[in-house]
Amino acid sequence: MNYLTNLKFLCIRKKELKMLKIKKFIMMFIIFLIIGCWKADEKVIPYDIIDIKEIESSYNSPWIYYAKGEKIYSFNIIKPIIVLNISSGITREIGKLGFGPDRYKIPSWITEYYGNIYVGDKTTGRLLIFDTLGNFIKDAGIHSIREKFVFCNETLLIIKNPTLIDNYFILYDLKNDKQIISFGNVIEYPIKKHRLKLTNEGKWQPYYTEWDAMDSILVQYDYYNDKFIVYNIYNGKVIKRFGKKHNGWSVPRVIFFEGDKYHEKRFVVAMTPCRSLVITNNYIYFIVMKLWKYKWFSRGFYSKHKEKKIFSSNFLLVDVYSRNYEYVGSFYPLNIHQFRGDEVLRLDFVSAENDTILNFYLQSNDGTFFKRVSVKVKL
């Protein structure tokens, strides 16, 4: 009797093990299928590194305000803006510090357009125009520039006002010295229970890295929801929302900031992953760090060894979209190129030479070393 009972038990156990193996196989198949779908969702675009330039400088730059081709614009508060040629090492100053009609105190933004250099003065809101040699031409007459601005054409300028919650983008007619329209919708933090902890209940407007404008459109990245918003700059209306959600994406977490001598203790949302957004004639380039993969880690949280490992392992991603807002593909341009020895260099600026050549401008934390990585994308 015991023999028959044991035999029956062994037969049942054998069937159970067989079913367990089948279930395990099915689960593994599903997992591989999902992973395969994830990989298929990210089309890798080939590219070539066509040039790398490095240079030491004694300027002690806190960050790169603007860069184009060989030129890097920087400012360190005790000296005027300098333009550094990354090939020759030659520098020249742009204008002078002060409060006079031809002077600025703290730049809010710098750009080149049609052969001139435009400098926004954060302290007065003025827009000052200089020639390429750094000589003052005139005050453009605007008195509301506190942050980034972008030329749409020779007379129209998009300004972002960081003091406003809604309608923070302003279309300005430079020729006729007048505001045409203001637009821009507030975005609320998605997790309701955290809103009361946050300043302005987590209502957000884009950082300067998260938007760009060209022709009749302005594209803004919504990092709360991992999507893009497209505005018609002439009427301020949203004409499109687009963008593929990244694998493993999660809502940026709320963290407690301990404060410092300049800022009080408070809850804040983790920093934006977007390092730049660049529009060209035919493409939209989105440069982003995969912060969500590391619980929205920010620099300084991990050891130098761990940080280097993170940044060298497909951490900085470039997504490419057509001007029809269709996803084209992605590539990882920096990886090993984002270092000087063991130091992770900070990506401060990205500019496009044309539809397929991007320049990535990096600098050391002490502001004495600059690097430009030029990439040709095979689209």
Backbone hydrogen bonds, N-H to C=O, Kabsch-Sander energy under -0.5 kcal/mol:
donor,donor_aa,acceptor,acceptor_aa,energy
5,T,1,M,-2.4
6,N,2,N,-2.6
7,L,3,Y,-2.2
8,K,4,L,-2.5
9,F,5,T,-2.3
10,L,6,N,-2.6
11,C,7,L,-2.2
12,I,8,K,-2.2
13,R,9,F,-2.8
14,K,10,L,-2.4
15,K,11,C,-2.1
16,E,12,I,-2.3
17,L,13,R,-2.5
18,K,14,K,-2.1
19,M,15,K,-2.6
20,L,16,E,-2.4
21,K,17,L,-2.3
22,I,18,K,-2.2
23,K,19,M,-2.6
24,K,20,L,-2.5
25,F,21,K,-2.5
26,I,22,I,-2.4
27,M,23,K,-2.6
28,M,24,K,-2.5
29,F,25,F,-2.5
30,I,26,I,-2.4
31,I,27,M,-2.5
32,F,28,M,-2.7
33,L,29,F,-2.2
34,I,30,I,-2.5
35,I,31,I,-2.7
36,G,32,F,-2.5
37,C,33,L,-2.1
38,W,34,I,-2.6
39,K,35,I,-2.6
40,A,36,G,-2.4
41,D,37,C,-1.9
42,E,38,W,-0.8
42,E,39,K,-0.9
43,K,41,D,-0.8
44,V,42,E,-0.6
45,I,330,S,-3.3
48,D,376,K,-2.4
50,I,48,D,-0.9
50,I,374,S,-1.9
51,D,374,S,-1.2
53,K,372,R,-2.4
55,I,370,F,-2.3
57,S,368,T,-3.2
60,N,367,G,-0.5
61,S,367,G,-2.3
65,Y,63,W,-0.6
65,Y,73,Y,-2.0
66,Y,73,Y,-1.1
68,K,71,K,-2.4
71,K,68,K,-2.3
72,I,84,L,-2.1
73,Y,66,Y,-3.3
74,S,82,I,-2.2
75,F,63,W,-0.7
78,I,76,N,-0.8
81,I,94,I,-0.7
82,I,74,S,-2.4
83,V,92,R,-2.6
84,L,72,I,-3.0
84,L,82,I,-0.5
85,N,83,V,-0.5
85,N,90,I,-2.5
86,I,70,E,-3.0
86,I,84,L,-0.7
89,G,85,N,-2.8
92,R,83,V,-1.3
94,I,81,I,-2.6
95,G,93,E,-0.6
95,G,134,G,-1.8
96,K,102,D,-0.5
98,G,104,Y,-1.8
103,R,100,G,-1.7
104,Y,96,K,-1.7
108,S,120,G,-3.0
109,W,120,G,-0.7
111,T,118,Y,-2.0
113,Y,116,N,-2.4
116,N,113,Y,-1.9
117,I,130,F,-3.0
118,Y,111,T,-3.3
119,V,128,L,-2.7
120,G,109,W,-2.6
121,D,126,R,-2.9
122,K,106,I,-3.3
122,K,120,G,-0.7
125,G,121,D,-2.8
127,L,142,I,-0.8
128,L,119,V,-3.1
128,L,126,R,-0.5
129,I,138,K,-2.7
130,F,117,I,-2.9
131,D,135,N,-2.5
134,G,131,D,-2.0
137,I,129,I,-3.2
138,K,129,I,-1.2
140,A,127,L,-3.2
140,A,138,K,-0.5
144,S,125,G,-0.7
145,I,125,G,-2.5
146,R,144,S,-0.8
146,R,160,K,-0.5
150,V,158,I,-2.2
152,C,156,L,-2.6
153,N,156,L,-1.3
157,L,172,Y,-2.4
158,I,150,V,-3.2
159,I,157,L,-0.6
159,I,170,I,-2.8
160,K,148,K,-1.4
161,N,159,I,-0.5
161,N,168,Y,-3.0
164,L,161,N,-1.3
167,N,184,G,-3.0
169,F,183,F,-3.0
170,I,159,I,-3.0
171,L,181,I,-2.9
172,Y,157,L,-3.2
172,Y,170,I,-0.6
173,D,178,K,-3.2
174,L,155,T,-3.7
174,L,172,Y,-0.9
177,D,173,D,-0.7
178,K,173,D,-1.7
180,I,171,L,-3.1
181,I,171,L,-1.0
183,F,169,F,-2.4
187,I,204,W,-1.4
189,Y,201,E,-0.6
192,K,190,P,-0.9
194,H,191,I,-1.4
195,R,191,I,-0.6
195,R,192,K,-1.2
196,L,192,K,-0.5
197,K,194,H,-1.1
198,L,194,H,-0.7
198,L,195,R,-1.2
199,T,267,F,-0.6
201,E,198,L,-1.9
202,G,199,T,-1.8
203,K,200,N,-1.9
204,W,187,I,-2.3
210,E,207,Y,-1.7
211,W,208,Y,-0.7
212,D,219,V,-1.8
214,M,217,I,-2.3
215,D,152,C,-0.5
217,I,214,M,-2.3
218,L,231,Y,-1.9
219,V,212,D,-2.7
220,Q,229,I,-2.7
221,Y,210,E,-2.7
222,D,227,K,-3.6
223,Y,221,Y,-0.9
225,N,222,D,-0.8
226,D,222,D,-1.1
227,K,222,D,-1.6
228,F,242,F,-3.0
229,I,220,Q,-3.0
230,V,240,K,-2.9
231,Y,218,L,-2.8
232,N,237,K,-2.5
233,I,216,S,-2.3
233,I,231,Y,-0.7
235,N,232,N,-0.6
236,G,232,N,-2.4
239,I,230,V,-2.8
240,K,230,V,-1.2
242,F,228,F,-1.6
249,W,246,H,-2.0
255,I,268,V,-3.1
257,F,255,I,-0.6
257,F,266,R,-3.2
258,E,256,F,-0.5
260,D,263,H,-2.3
266,R,257,F,-1.7
267,F,197,K,-0.6
268,V,255,I,-3.0
270,A,253,R,-2.6
275,R,287,I,-2.6
276,S,287,I,-1.6
278,V,285,Y,-2.6
280,T,283,Y,-3.0
284,I,321,Y,-2.9
285,Y,278,V,-3.4
286,F,319,D,-2.7
287,I,276,S,-2.7
287,I,285,Y,-0.5
288,V,286,F,-0.6
288,V,317,L,-2.9
289,M,273,P,-2.8
290,K,315,F,-2.2
291,L,289,M,-2.3
293,K,290,K,-1.1
294,Y,291,L,-1.7
295,K,292,W,-1.0
296,W,291,L,-2.1
297,F,291,L,-0.9
301,F,298,S,-1.7
307,E,303,S,-3.0
308,K,304,K,-2.4
309,K,305,H,-1.8
310,I,306,K,-2.3
311,F,307,E,-2.5
312,S,308,K,-1.5
313,S,310,I,-1.5
317,L,288,V,-3.2
317,L,315,F,-0.7
318,V,331,F,-2.5
319,D,286,F,-2.6
319,D,317,L,-0.5
320,V,329,G,-3.0
321,Y,284,I,-2.4
322,S,326,E,-2.6
323,R,282,N,-1.3
325,Y,322,S,-2.1
328,V,320,V,-3.1
329,G,320,V,-1.4
330,S,43,K,-3.2
331,F,318,V,-1.9
337,H,334,L,-3.2
338,Q,335,N,-1.6
339,F,336,I,-0.6
340,R,343,E,-2.0
343,E,340,R,-1.9
345,L,338,Q,-2.7
345,L,343,E,-0.6
346,R,363,Q,-2.7
348,D,346,R,-0.7
348,D,361,Y,-2.2
349,F,361,Y,-1.5
351,S,359,N,-2.0
353,E,357,I,-2.6
354,N,357,I,-1.0
358,L,356,T,-0.6
358,L,375,V,-2.4
359,N,351,S,-3.1
360,F,373,V,-2.6
361,Y,349,F,-3.0
361,Y,359,N,-0.6
362,L,360,F,-0.6
362,L,371,K,-3.2
363,Q,346,R,-1.9
364,S,369,F,-2.1
367,G,364,S,-1.3
370,F,55,I,-2.7
371,K,362,L,-2.5
372,R,53,K,-2.9
373,V,360,F,-2.6
374,S,51,D,-3.1
374,S,372,R,-0.6
375,V,358,L,-2.9
376,K,48,D,-2.9
377,V,356,T,-3.3
377,V,375,V,-0.6
378,K,46,P,-2.5
379,L,377,V,-1.5
